Amino acid sequence: MSGSRRRDVVVIGAGLAGLTAAWRLHRAGVDVQVLEAASTAGGRVHGEPTNAGRVLDTGAEFVGPGHHGLRGLLGELGLRTVPAGLDTSPIRWRLPDLTRTSRLPPIPRADLWRLARGWWRLRRHALELDPGEPWRTPVGARLDTVSLADWMRGHGVTPRGLQVTEALVGGFATTHTHSLSAAHAARWIAVAGGLVPALRSGHANVVAGGAYLIPQRLAERLGAVIRVNTQVTGLAEHGRGVEVTTRSGARWQAAAAVVAVPVPALRTLRLEPVPPPSWRTAVDALGYGQATKVAAVAATAPPAEHRVVLGGSALAIAWRQGRHFAGLATGPGFEPTTDLTEDLAAAFGLTTGDFSAAVVTNWTSRPHIGGSYLTYRPGQLAVHGPGLRAAGTRRVRYAGADHSRWPNSMEGAVHTGHVAAAALLADSSL
């Protein structure tokens, strides 16, 4: 494409946030263009086809009770949720020197009591936070000075309790608890409205048929509005609007833009005018958790009664729904990838031969994404949380779970997509 083309709004990124913003704008009659660097839309909500003709979720998949924006979008797309059923059976605990199936962690009662007391204290502090801006409260600033592991240790949790905390949180967080800010963990509790709701928000429901259907159906409705294999390299704002430049040299003129790409991808985006130094510092400093996800389908139901596995040296967490299995390894990846498939099968009393299909996606090495989702290390939330909010203007809106009060979920992406689109629609001067 030579020269430049004009649209009302250009959306940079066709992940769930970008697709949500584009869909709302498109429905309102806005001439919108979506530019996506990858070969497919969806971002971290991803379905991987298998040799057996199935498509398996290897990205985000869970819908929590408080995910109202996501549920509304599902209704628009003709999709529904079903209970995941992960809390209806015992858990397979794989601690460093102990493996056991039980509902409660298999540690001495005194250790369990100290662990419960530590989490209850963190919950009390968490409910004092503003989940949208947790750094604004004194308790949030204090929690951000230490890791979750160190905070628990300082409040009487024993080494056994710390092992359970690592098994329970590390897999979901896709980073070790000694690298995770206690304030970031408290934020999950705050936004969900309590400790139990926070746990349930991570595994309560799934999308019938697969979460990958969400971006698939949005892409079907948007059609030619989406242009894939088109990496944006520059965004310049001027008095009449914005100009978007791609790697191929193509240029798009628009009245406004929505930037909906992961934080790692923001580092390669040239912005004019230059954002505040605090924003650039935050983008350069913040990172994603390392995660590889394996998903599989078995020909028959497994012999094991448990549906969740917490802890392990390969997969940090694994779960099953009927004959569908999945697990997360929180590291730079494993070679060969059959290591993860073998561990997933063994975690539920199967062998890899029992799987009729299996796929592995290393999100850390996936182009244009670079990991699972934003994880704040100790000291980062108070410093870089405000900085990440500093770049938006009237004509350039940022969207994505990284910029939301739900920083590690599909809800955050959908909500910020709606907010960005609504702000542009409300501005009559654009």
Order of alpha helices (4+ residues) and beta strands (2+ residues): beta-alpha-beta-beta-beta-beta-alpha-beta-beta-beta-alpha-alpha-alpha-alpha-alpha-alpha-beta-alpha-beta-beta-beta-beta-alpha-beta-alpha-beta-beta-beta-beta-beta-alpha-beta-beta-alpha-beta-alpha
